[in-house]
Amino acid sequence: MKRKLIVSSSPHLHKDESVIKIMWMVVVSLIPAGAVGVFVFGLYAFWIIILGIITAVFTEGLIEILTKRKVTILDGSAVLTGLLLAYNLPPRVPLWLPIVGSFFAIAIGKQVFGGLGQNIFNPALVGRIFLMASWPKYMTAFTKPFDTVTSATPLALLKEAKFIEQITYLDLFLGKRGGCIGEVCIFSLLLGALFLLLRGYISWHIPIPYILTVGLFAYIFGGKTLFSGDWLFHILSGGLILGAFFMATDYVTSPLTAKGQVIFGIGCGIITSVIRLWGGYPEGVSYAILMMNAVTPIIDRYTKTRIYGTRCAK
Amino acid sequence: MVGLEKPPLPKQVYIPLSQHTGKACIPEVRPGESVVTGQRIAGIQAAIWAPVHASLSGKVTAVQDWPHPVLGRAKAIVIESNGEDRVAEDKRKREPEEVNKLTSEEIRNLVFSAGIVGMGGASFPTHIKLNPPKPVDTLIINGAECEPYLMSDYRLMVEKTGEIIKGIELITKCLGVKRVIVAIEENKPEAIKNFNYELRITCLAGRQANYELRILKSQYPQGGEKQLIKNLLKKEVPRGKLPFDVGVVVHNVATCFAIYEAVYLNKPLYERIVTVTGSCVLNSKVLLVRIGTPIKELIAFCGLKEEPAKIILGGPMMGIAQFTDEVPVIKSTTGIILFNQKEARIYEEGSCIRCGACIRECPVGLMPCLINLATERGLWQKAKDYGALDCIECGLCSFACPAKRRLVQSIRRAKLELGK
C-alpha cells in the first residue's frame, strides 16, 4: 500500500445532491414565468430581471470579500433572490429600482444575518417591502398587458370596488392582465411548480394549504353575502401562486417538519386573505409570508418530530 | 451471484483480545506455546464477555499491539501457522439425537464456550441474549442485510439454509418461544426460495414453534433490531429499553449459523463470512475467512483493479474506514469495501439551508440538523434534548444532506460529550 488511506466518519456514501443543484433547479423552474412576463410586458421587463440578478450576485460577492468569507456567488442562491425580487416588481419601474431592491435584499435581508441559511426572512421579500415602503409610487404603477398604458391590477380594481373590465379566468390563468413581472402567468408558474414537486425539491405541505385557505376565505367572506365570494379569482390573481410555490417554500425561512409547514401555509393564507379583504393594500402575499417567517422558530418548537420509542405527544 | 469461497490459509493470524461488547479478554497462552485450531486462547472473569479461540494450529509468536478494525489499535495474539490446521481431538461432532437431548442450559454453555457474539456487527455476546431476564414470546431472525454492497448474509442464507434453521431451533429451545419470524428482504429471492422450502420441511417434521417467513421491502436501515421490530410487529421498543422488554429477541442469520456449528459440529467461532467488494476490487467475492486474517491477504486473493483510496470494514453506511490494510478480520467483520479516489472524496461542508431532508430520512424520528447546530455551539444538553442519544448512526441524514454536513459525526461527538 503506497498511498495513505482516507479515513473519515461513516456514512461513506453520499446522495448525488447539492445546495447548488437545488438552487439552480429552482431558478430553472422560474424561467417560463419570467419569459411570459417579458412577452406580455416587453423587453424592458427583461432588463429589470437582469439588473436584479446582477446586483444580487455582485452585492453577495462584495460583502463576502469585505467580510473575508468564502465567495459563494455561484451557488445560485443570490441569483434566485435577485430573480425573485425582479419578478415581484411592476414591469415599468425605473431601472435603478431593481438595483436598490436587490442590494437591500442581499445586504440586509441575508448577509447581515450571516449569509446562506442564517436569515430569518425571505430576502427577496425583504427587498420588495423595502421598495414598497420607500417608493410606493413606482411599486404600485402597473401597466396593461401588451401596452405601456398605466392600469391597476385586478386585485386593486377589486379593492377600489371598481368594475373589473372584461377579465376572464383564462386571461388570469395565462397572464393577460396587469401585475408584477413574474406573477402574471399562472400556467407557467404551475409548470415550474410541478417540476419542483415531481423532483422533490418542494413539497405540497406549504403551498396547497396556503392556496386552499385563501380560496376558502375568499369564498366565505369575499362576496356581498357570506359564502358567495369568487374564490377562483382570488386564487388566480395577485402574487399568490408565485408566493405560495416559490417564496413561502423557501427552506431557510419556513418550518422544518411537514406538520409545521401545513401550519405555516394556513397562517400565510389567513394573513393574505385578511389583508386582501379587509386591509389597506390590495395584495398581502409578501406581508403574509414575512409575518409567518417571523413565527417559524416558534412553529418549529411546537412541531418537533416524535422520536422512536417515545410516547406520542397527542 | 458468486458462491462462497475459501481463500488459502493465512501464514499468520492476529487475533484481537477484544472482539465483543464488554470486557477485553486476557491471553491464556504465552509466546512460544503451540496451539491447535479452535483452542481457547483468551478469557476473563466478567459479566459480559466471550472467549477467543485460535483460528489456526501453530505457534503463538507474540501478544502485541496491532491495528484493530474498531478500536484503532489493541492487543492481539499472533499465531504462526504450521500449515496443518489441526483441530483438537476432543472436538467431535454431535449426532442429532445427542443434540436433541441437550438442555437449554447446556446449549447456552456451548454457545458461550464457542465465543459466539452477534455477527451482524453489534458483537454482543450471544449466550446472554439466549437467557433474557424476562420471558419473550417472539424470536426474529434477521436476514435483512440492508446495507448496500454486503452479500455475506445472503450467501449464507442460500448455501446454509438447513444449518441456519437448525441453529434457529436451538435458540427457540433456549428461549421457549412459540413464534419465530424469519425476515428476509425482497432483493434476496434465492434465500427466500430456499427458506420457503426448508421451513416447510421443518414444519412437516412437527417442530413445536410456529415459523413465519416474512418478506420485507428492501429498505435501509431495516437490519437494525428496533427498525425490524417496528416493521414486523408494528410496535416500538420504548426509549432506553431493549427488545426483550417488548417480548422480542432478534438474532442475525450468521449468528444462528455459528450456533449450529458450535452445537452440532463442536466448532468454536474462529471462522466467518466476509464480503470483499468495491470498485477497486477485480473479482468481488464472498469468503469464508479465519478470524485474525489480515485483510490485505483477502484483498490480494480477490485482486485489485486500482489502488484503493479508502478501505471500509463493514457496510458503506455504518462501516469504519481503516488506516491500514494490516487490520485483521474479527468476529463482527461483515465486509471489506474498497473505494477509489473519486468515491472516497471528502466533501466540503456547506451551510445548513434547513431543507429538512435529514428529518424526512431519519428512521428514529430525530431532527439531525438541530442536533448538529447544538453540537457546533457545544450545547450538549440541548443536543440531548433533541434526542442525540437515540441516534442509531445509520447515516441516512448525512447521506441525504445536500450541504454535505457531517451530521452523524456531530451526533457521535455529542454522544461522547454526554457520556463523559
Interface residues (C-beta under 8 A of the other chain):
Chain A: M1 K2 R3 L5 I6 V7 S8 S9 S10 P11 H12 L13 H14 K15 E17 S18 V19 K21 I22 D75 G115 L116 G117 Q118 Y251 V252 S254 L256 T257 K304 T305 R306 I307 Y308 G309 T310
Chain B: P148 K226 K230 E236 V237 P238 R239 G240 K241 K296 E307 P308 A309 K310 I311 I312 G314 P316 M317 M318 G319 I320 A321 Q322 F323 T324 D325 I337 F339 E343 A344 I346 Y347 G350 S351 C352 I353 R354 C355 G356 A357 I359 C362 P363 V364 G365 L366 M367 C369 L370 G387 D390 E393 C394 G395 L396 S398 F399 A400 C401 P402 A403 K404 R406 V408 Q409 R412
